[in-house]
């Protein structure tokens, strides 16, 4: 006989990543879960900054913010969050990061099924643990989507890809607020010259300037995006290009950046979080790869092109070029990039 005093477990909570790019790739998992059960709610445990991104993912019902700095253990906060999650009566948790600490909240909440790949000695925290087969699941999105499925189940084909939904009226109001003119004869060109990981993933500044000048000659309007730490880089590039280039680095919130990127005719980006954001929007994406590997984290769009020199020393996955020449990116010329622009 059913205990009417108990709430039947329902819904999935996903412990999300701490990086913009990985959070974008996690939308492939969210979309897969919705394909399996359109009525089951999906909530996400995520850093507060991610609210500016997750608001454009229609699959998400609610976000549980976890205010823990990158690299911080935050065990008390994670325990308290787990107690909060217990009251939600989720039937399943999916833990995307492979750290021990990330698996604590679902375990504290005693969520019946706790799925994730084995990582830092967290065997006891997960009860649906998986061994990662990197050959079968080479890409980050493959690994995320696989956690929605039974262990060793074949991946769906085609794989659900990230797709952000941004209302045009909202995007245009953001452009107006920043004084950006939307003109058919001067399409917006988004430039994303930063990379949080390090300079080995950054196309040289002089190449950005040369490319920006070529773009202005073609009638394009360059907008430079980035974080507050990248404001000086954006300023140098905007100054080097000259008008009508606008440096937005450090001036936009994440949701404002998403809105403006949705208006861009084309985005040129290093392998960064903003590259994955742009790939989930309508415009063309030209992705520049150096020390990282596009076979692992490519831009997921049929309207994207990847430029990668694939030198013998690449991918090295280093933050700084160990050879001190950065040929993998320097040998991608502004003219080659311009040839790929629509």
C-alpha positions, 0 to 999 in steps of 0.5 A, spaced: 500 500 500 502 506 498 505 511 503 500 517 501 505 521 506 511 521 501 512 525 495 514 520 489 521 522 486 520 526 480 525 530 476 532 530 474 538 535 477 544 536 474 550 538 477 553 543 472 560 545 470 564 551 472 566 553 465 562 557 460 564 552 454 562 546 458 556 549 460 554 550 453 556 543 451 551 541 457 545 543 453 546 537 449 545 533 455 539 537 457 536 536 450 537 529 450 533 528 457 527 532 454 527 528 448 526 522 453 521 525 457 518 532 455 514 533 461 520 531 466 523 537 470 530 539 469 534 543 474 541 545 475 546 546 480 551 551 477 555 557 479 551 564 479 554 567 473 551 561 469 544 564 470 546 569 464 546 563 460 541 558 462 536 563 462 536 562 454 536 554 455 528 552 455 529 545 457 531 548 464 526 549 470 530 552 475 537 553 477 540 552 484 546 557 485 552 554 488 557 560 490 563 557 491 570 560 488 573 556 482 578 551 486 574 552 493 572 546 496 566 549 499 564 543 503 559 546 508 556 550 502 555 543 498 553 540 504 547 545 506 545 545 498 545 537 499 540 538 505 536 543 500 536 538 494 533 533 499 526 537 499 525 537 492 525 529 491 529 528 485 529 521 482 535 522 479 542 526 479 547 527 474 554 529 476 558 532 470 564 535 473 569 529 475 571 531 482 569 528 489 566 535 492 561 536 486 558 529 488 557 531 495 550 535 494 546 529 491 549 524 496 547 528 502 540 529 498 540 521 498 537 522 491 535 515 489 540 515 482 546 518 482 550 518 475 557 520 473 563 518 471 568 515 476 573 521 478 577 523 485 575 517 489 567 518 489 565 511 488 561 511 494 558 518 492 555 515 486 551 509 485 550 509 477 558 510 476 561 509 469 568 508 467 570 513 461 571 510 455 575 516 451 575 512 444 568 511 444 566 518 447 572 522 444 568 529 445 565 533 451 558 533 449 559 525 447 560 524 455 555 529 457 549 526 453 552 519 455 550 520 462 543 521 460 543 514 457 543 507 460 551 505 461 554 503 454 548 505 450 549 507 443 549 515 443 543 517 439 544 520 431 544 525 430 546 528 437 542 533 440 546 540 439 546 546 444 541 551 441 540 558 445 533 561 444 534 569 444 528 573 443 529 578 437 526 584 441 530 583 447 537 582 443 535 589 439 533 592 446 540 590 448 544 593 442 540 600 443 542 600 450 549 600 448 549 604 442 550 599 437 546 601 430 543 595 426 544 596 419 543 591 413 549 595 410 554 594 416 553 587 419 555 586 426 562 582 426 563 579 433 571 578 435 572 574 441 580 574 442 580 572 449 581 565 452 581 564 460 585 558 459 591 562 457 595 565 451 597 559 448 589 559 445 589 566 443 590 568 436 596 574 436 593 581 437 596 584 431 592 578 427 586 581 430 587 588 428 589 586 421 583 582 420 579 587 423 581 592 418 580 588 413 573 587 415 571 594 416 574 595 408 568 590 407 563 594 410 563 590 417 562 593 424 567 589 429 564 588 436 570 586 441 567 581 446 571 579 453 571 579 460 573 584 465 580 581 465 580 582 457 578 589 457 585 592 455 586 586 450 579 589 447 581 596 447 588 595 444 585 591 438 579 596 438 584 602 437 588 598 432 582 597 428 579 604 429 572 606 428 567 603 427 570 597 432 567 597 439 570 594 445 565 591 449 570 587 453 568 588 461 562 592 459 557 587 458 554 581 463 553 574 460 546 575 458 547 581 454 553 578 451 549 572 449 544 577 446 549 581 442 552 575 439 545 573 437 545 579 432 552 578 429 552 576 422 559 572 423 563 571 430 571 569 430 573 566 436 579 563 439 577 556 442 573 559 448 567 559 452 564 565 447 566 560 441 561 555 444 555 560 445 556 563 438 555 556 435 549 555 439 546 562 435 544 563 428 550 566 425 557 564 422 562 561 427 570 561 425 573 558 430 581 558 431 584 552 434 592 552 437 594 548 443 587 545 444 584 540 440 577 541 435 576 533 435 575 534 443 571 541 443 569 543 436 564 548 435 557 544 434 554 548 429 553 546 421 555 554 420 561 553 423 568 552 420 575 550 424 582 553 422 587 549 425 594 548 423 595 541 426 603 542 427 607 536 430 607 540 436 599 541 437 595 540 440 600 540 446 594 543 451 599 548 455 597 554 457 603 558 454 607 555 448 612 551 450 616 552 444 615 560 445 613 561 437 606 560 437 606 557 430 600 553 431 596 560 431 601 565 428 601 561 421 593 562 421 593 569 417 588 574 417 587 573 410 585 566 411 580 567 416 577 573 412 576 568 406 571 564 411 567 570 412 560 570 409 
